Amino acid sequence: MLLGTFVPKLDEKGRVILPAKFRDEFAAGLVMTRGQEGCVYLYSQREFELLHARMSEQAPKLGKAGRDYIRMFLSGASQEIPDKQSRITITPMLREYASLERDLTVIGAGTRAEIWDAAAWKTYSETAEAGFADADGEVIAGLF
């Protein structure tokens, strides 16, 4: 499970060093793609294949909106294998999509990691945190 918050830097070649706690999960390869709220999602190769299988099962039922989502999700995807220094290269298209500059925030989100521009994460997390304490029984009913 991918957990925590990390603040790596993007180098001049568009590479980022994976957080040490995530390296085993992604060592055999990963897939990165467009994420919600303007971030980049990172999935292990295995997790991405499972996700794609679930999408394929649901696709006939999803209608045009579902097909559009799947097209955008998959067309932005890129496979990577971390180098010997545990770096991955974020494609120019994904860097532009997520407005990634030098300062990044990488978070663990359970089955995936997310790469955010540091300023965008700060803005998002401040807004989301404001309602976090009040949302326990409303957002995920029965969990707490």
N, C-alpha and C positions, 0 to 999 in steps of 0.2 A: 504494500500500500504506500502511495506517495503522499507524504505529509510535510508541512513546514513551509517557511518563507526564506528565500535566499536572494542576495543582491549582487549577482555577477555583472561583469562589464562585457559589452559587445566590442570586439576588436575591429580594426580597420578593414578586415577581410570578411566581416559579417559572421564571425564565429563567436561562440560562447562556450565556456567550460561548464559542463554539467555539474550540479551540486553533487558532492561525494555520496550523499545518501541516496541519490537516484541512479548512480552509475551501474549497479548490478542489474536493475530493471531494464536499462536501455543498452546494455553492453552488446547484445546480439543484434541490435538494430532497432530503429524507431521510425515512426511516421509522424510528421508534423503537418498541420493543416490550419485553415482559418478556424478561429474559435469565436464564441459569442462575446459581445461587449468589446470587441477590438483587440483580442489577445491571440496568441498562437497556442494551439493545443499540441501536446506531445503524447503519443501513445507508444507503448512497446509494440513491436511488430505483431506479436501474438494478440495483444488486446485490440489492436486495430483490425486484425482479421476477424476476430469475434464480433466487433462492432459492425463491420461491413456485412457479415453474414446476417446479423439482426436487421440491418437496414434493407438488405435484399429481400428478406422475408416479408417485411412490412411495405415495401415499395408499391406493390399493386393496390394496396388499400389507401395509400396516402394522397392520391390525386396529384394535381399539378403543383400545389405548394410543396408537397413532399418530394416530388421529382426535382423541383427547383433547388430545394435545400440539399438533396443528395448530390446534385450536379456541382453546386458551389463548394460543398464540403470536400468532394473527391477531386475536383479540378484544381484545388489549391494544395493538394497533398504532395508531400515530398518524402521519399525514403532516405534515411541517413544511417550510417554506421559511425559511431564515435571514433575519432582517431586515437592514437596512443596517449595523448594528453587529455582524453575525455572531452574533446571539443566537437561540436557539431556546427555546421554552416547553415545559417538560416537564409533561405532563398531571398533574392531581392524582392520578389513579389510579396512574400510574407512579411518581410521587414517593412515594406511600404504599407501593406494592409494594416498592420498593428502599430504603425508609426514608431518603430523601434529605433532608438538612438543609442548612445553609448551606455547610459545607465538603465539597467533592467531590474525587474523583480520576477523571480521564478517561484511559483507556488506549487505545492503538492495538492491535488484535488482528487485524492482517492485512486482511481484507475488511470488518471492522466496527470500530467504536469501542465502548467500554463506559463507562458512567457509574456510578460507585460512590459511596456515602457514604464519606467519607475514613476514618472509623474502621473501617468494614466492610472496606474494601480493605486497610488495615493488618493487620487480623487475618487475612484470607484470604491475603495475600501472605506473611506470616511463616510460616504453616502450610505453604503450597505450596512456599516456598523451602527449607524444611527437607529435603524429599525431592528437590528439583530436581537436585542434583549427582549423586545416585545413580541417577536414573531414565533416563539417556541411552539405554542400549541396551534397556531394558525397555518404555518407553512408546511410543517410535516406533522400532521395530526397523529396523536397517539405515540409519538416517538419518545417524549419525555414525560 
